[in-house]
Amino acid sequence: MLMNCEVTWRNLVLLMLLPILVGSCSSSTPEIMDPEEIVLRSVERMKLLSGFHFLIDRSGAPAFLNVEQSLSFRRAEGDFVAPDRAQATIRVIGPGFVAEVQIVSIGEIQWETNFLTGEWQKLPPEWGFNPAALFDPEVGIQPILEKDLNELQWVGMEEIEEVPGVSLYALTGKIDGERLNQLSLGMIGPETMTVKLWIAPDTFELYRLQITEAPTAGDESTVWTVDFWNYNHIVDIVPPDS
């Protein structure tokens, strides 16, 4: 009789623990979704954001900032505040030097520091990098991801080195370069390029976007890596003192 009671009690404990064990196992494995649905949810999430921190890194073949092709873009790190404000530190490469300049973008107006004097100056509209336009919810990366991606494929769950221990949806595909080319004033595209995205399975926040341009005229590929974090973090972006 005592043995039967022990068995019954043990079974009761197991029944009570079963939902918890099942719940823990299921929550550790994110649901595999259609790649297009993952991207659409990520785009909608991004459109609703009030701001974020970003890092844009270019490796491989140079991407020039001016028509004379004397200055090339290396990287930019800064903050975007919706709908049209951004500030960043930009690293540029010229003949025999590497320099960093500060930039503030408010709508279509941009200012940067002179890398020799450090003084602020207003930029001409044809200058090739405007982070505020790049992240504009109406014409920037968000609608480009929504409309210009194709051949999307599920890769699996992956981690990126900068965020260890966090499993992300990894997707690959192709991206049309026409609108990106116009948006970057010729720095990116216009050919079709390969793309890879890393997206959080619980929030659909885009952690990383990587675009690879095919090599031309014997050059190596140009790889653009864009990282996002500090979602909905707002910084005060105002016109600089002249």
Helices and strands as residue ranges (DSSP letters): H 2-27, H 35-47, E 51-60, E 72-81, E 85-94, E 97-106, E 109-113, E 120-122, H 131-134, H 141-147, E 149-160, E 163-175, H 178-183, E 193-199, E 206-213, E 222-229
